[in-house]
Amino acid sequence: MYFQPPPNNMMVYPCIVYQRDDVFASSANNSNYRYVQRYQVTYIDRKPDSLIPGKIGRLPLCAYDRFFVADNLNHDVFNLYY
């Protein structure tokens, strides 16, 4: 698992890379009463049929975003609210 990953050639696969992506704040009476951070979580694996993305997708407040292949690696991207 990497928060600030090294260059691609130094990562060990399979792995998870995550980063802060956005913040949702709700306010009233000049004050925030709800503050939620969103993280982009990417599972990277050489195998296209791994079971791990299904387990990540079942986490509370997690939403599947997209799938793509880059450098012959499979990427499953999720948005996780915490």
Secondary structure by P-SEA (a helix, b strand, c coil): ccccccccccccccbbbbcccbbbbbbccccccbbbbbbbbbbbccccccaaaaaaaaccccccccccccccbbbbbbbbcc
